[in-house]
């Protein structure tokens, strides 16, 4: 993302160049002070390297929504699906990577809910009523599965500490803005 490091560092963001993510049009070794990134699962990026390229433009419908509706009507209806090779989304309750449609929960109408996994959300509601700390305790039992994707294995306590760091940013546990 682009932003002020002094503002966003409190939310865990740092210079993207530290994760070897480069800003388009800049040398790979450049530190672009306003180009920021955050790794939600430490080690998941795994030392890969990449370049961010912004979209060439946006279609803004605010000024003339009827023009957008006419434009949009010319295209077939598109359903959202998770595609192979796409950067994973994460369950906004337990943090599980959502890499394919089958990983996702379901809304009350049976449609896919891309925010939550199938273990946390079905039929439009959460399967467990729990606190964030209870969810962390529950997820800690899967540390061996998580360790398969990590460069170095974690203990259950290290995994809990890591979850305590990023769970407050997940939609289910996020505090309302400006409380």
Phi and psi in degrees as a GROMACS rama.xvg file:
@    title "Ramachandran Plot"
@    xaxis  label "Phi"
@    yaxis  label "Psi"
@TYPE xy
-106.167  134.793  UNK-2
178.491  -176.821  UNK-3
-89.7868  118.452  UNK-4
-59.6051  -36.604  UNK-5
-63.8743  -32.4143  UNK-6
-79.2237  -46.173  UNK-7
-86.5537  -13.1691  UNK-8
-64.165  -26.7126  UNK-9
-68.5598  -19.8478  UNK-10
-96.6043  8.70049  UNK-11
94.9411  6.44904  UNK-12
-83.7519  151.801  UNK-13
-144.227  177.396  UNK-14
-60.3761  131.736  UNK-15
-62.1515  -29.4194  UNK-16
-62.0697  -24.6279  UNK-17
-69.0382  -22.3043  UNK-18
-97.9618  8.63407  UNK-19
63.9991  36.651  UNK-20
-107.514  120.004  UNK-21
-101.342  152.839  UNK-22
-89.2048  137.038  UNK-23
-54.7788  142.785  UNK-24
77.6746  -0.733447  UNK-25
-111.718  153.781  UNK-26
-62.6831  148.876  UNK-27
-57.7188  -33.7341  UNK-28
-85.9438  -0.737845  UNK-29
-70.9397  141.516  UNK-30
-102.746  104.981  UNK-31
-87.7293  111.171  UNK-32
-65.5161  -15.5447  UNK-33
-109.361  2.31287  UNK-34
-100.198  109.962  UNK-35
-118.3  156.9  UNK-36
-149.291  162.984  UNK-37
-143.692  131.318  UNK-38
-95.714  112.194  UNK-39
-71.6072  -33.6969  UNK-40
-117.318  106.698  UNK-41
-53.1391  131.339  UNK-42
88.6051  -11.5345  UNK-43
-65.0387  -38.1644  UNK-44
-64.0079  -28.0485  UNK-45
62.3188  30.1112  UNK-46
74.6155  9.4028  UNK-47
-66.7859  167.646  UNK-48
-126.831  146.309  UNK-49
-156.966  166.724  UNK-50
-124.917  130.866  UNK-51
-87.4688  128.181  UNK-52
-122.815  119.52  UNK-53
-71.5761  158.816  UNK-54
-64.3244  155.033  UNK-55
-74.0363  -17.8691  UNK-56
179.087  171.461  UNK-57
-130.766  147.913  UNK-58
-98.5766  116.144  UNK-59
-104.733  124.359  UNK-60
-101.774  3.01682  UNK-61
-62.3168  -41.3124  UNK-62
-72.435  -39.3661  UNK-63
-138.388  79.212  UNK-64
-59.8487  -30.1029  UNK-65
-66.4628  -32.3827  UNK-66
-66.8354  -39.2348  UNK-67
-66.7693  -41.9946  UNK-68
-60.2721  -42.1394  UNK-69
-66.1316  -42.2633  UNK-70
-62.8079  -47.8533  UNK-71
-65.7976  -32.5869  UNK-72
-64.6591  -20.4312  UNK-73
-76.8858  -3.97472  UNK-74
-114.299  147.816  UNK-75
-65.2926  152.253  UNK-76
-61.236  134.68  UNK-77
-115.835  130.798  UNK-78
-96.6982  144.176  UNK-79
-77.9451  136.605  UNK-80
-141.623  150.044  UNK-81
-82.407  131.224  UNK-82
-110.459  148.033  UNK-83
-57.8706  137.681  UNK-84
88.294  -13.4406  UNK-85
-71.7833  143.553  UNK-86
-59.4892  134.186  UNK-87
-68.656  146.228  UNK-88
-90.0987  167.723  UNK-89
-126.179  142.465  UNK-90
-55.9586  130.744  UNK-91
-84.8931  17.3959  UNK-92
-122.533  -49.6328  UNK-93
-112.806  -9.88797  UNK-94
84.9628  3.38903  UNK-95
-63.3404  135.647  UNK-96
-63.6031  134.798  UNK-97
-106.061  99.8201  UNK-98
-106.478  -13.9756  UNK-99
-147.513  160.202  UNK-100
-53.9483  -36.7667  UNK-101
-64.2841  -20.8383  UNK-102
-74.2942  -21.0993  UNK-103
-83.2044  153.829  UNK-104
-75.1343  -178.594  UNK-105
-128.22  139.945  UNK-106
-77.1538  171.63  UNK-107
-59.1795  -31.4927  UNK-108
-85.1456  3.81567  UNK-109
91.1247  -7.40567  UNK-110
-73.418  160.558  UNK-111
-71.9685  135.943  UNK-112
-105.363  111.491  UNK-113
-82.6502  -1.36809  UNK-114
-89.5773  -27.9888  UNK-115
-129.956  151.565  UNK-116
-81.6689  168.27  UNK-117
-68.8856  -18.5245  UNK-118
-84.9356  -17.7171  UNK-119
-105.181  -27.8894  UNK-120
-141.513  120.249  UNK-121
-143.406  147.432  UNK-122
54.1336  34.0482  UNK-123
77.8857  13.7974  UNK-124
-147.572  158.904  UNK-125
-71.014  141.994  UNK-126
-80.4069  -23.7472  UNK-127
-124.657  132.713  UNK-128
-95.8018  109.885  UNK-129
-152.204  166.572  UNK-130
-85.7159  168.549  UNK-131
-60.0786  -42.37  UNK-132
-65.5011  -37.3027  UNK-133
-64.9327  -37.5505  UNK-134
-65.9469  -40.5079  UNK-135
-61.1129  -45.346  UNK-136
-60.3341  -42.0131  UNK-137
-63.5457  -46.4081  UNK-138
-68.9349  -25.5346  UNK-139
-60.2153  -25.1477  UNK-140
-67.3541  -15.0233  UNK-141
-97.4266  17.2233  UNK-142
-57.9568  -35.0388  UNK-143
-64.2002  -37.8803  UNK-144
-66.8762  -42.051  UNK-145
-64.4254  -39.655  UNK-146
-61.7902  -22.7879  UNK-147
-63.7441  -24.4595  UNK-148
-101.897  -1.22351  UNK-149
-100.318  147.728  UNK-150
-66.8001  -33.044  UNK-151
-133.288  136.637  UNK-152
-66.229  150.323  UNK-153
-112.514  153.6  UNK-154
-81.3115  168.658  UNK-155
-60.7607  -39.3512  UNK-156
-67.9468  -39.2561  UNK-157
-63.5685  -40.0272  UNK-158
-64.3639  -42.2876  UNK-159
-61.1703  -43.5695  UNK-160
-61.1722  -41.6331  UNK-161
-62.4066  -44.6058  UNK-162
-63.8067  -38.0597  UNK-163
-62.2296  -25.8257  UNK-164
-76.4284  -37.1731  UNK-165
-108.799  -16.6938  UNK-166
-58.9845  -38.0303  UNK-167
-61.1969  -14.5455  UNK-168
-91.0851  -10.9782  UNK-169
-76.4415  146.279  UNK-170
-52.7398  -42.9908  UNK-171
-65.8938  -32.1746  UNK-172
-106.04  -6.90638  UNK-173
-64.6862  134.594  UNK-174
-74.4764  146.431  UNK-175
-57.954  138.683  UNK-176
-61.0805  140.152  UNK-177
60.3909  41.1249  UNK-178
